[in-house]
């Protein structure tokens, strides 16, 4: 299966570019690699955040204490 990609461009503040360049140099990786990893991480965390937010706003979803959660996980 071929991995298709699309070129995008964006403007970032100079300070952010300096940080990106520094990280890229220290990791000895291209900036593109660092940006892809950062976007992947953000998207993964955003999905988790959205799920948590949806559950929090679901009035039919019961809320349990951390003690109860530990008890359930221990089973």
Secondary structure, 3 states (H helix, E strand, C coil): CCCCCCCCCCCCCHHHHHHHHHHHHHHCCCHHHHHHHHHHHHHHHHHHHHHHHHHHHCCCCCCCCHHHHHHHHHC
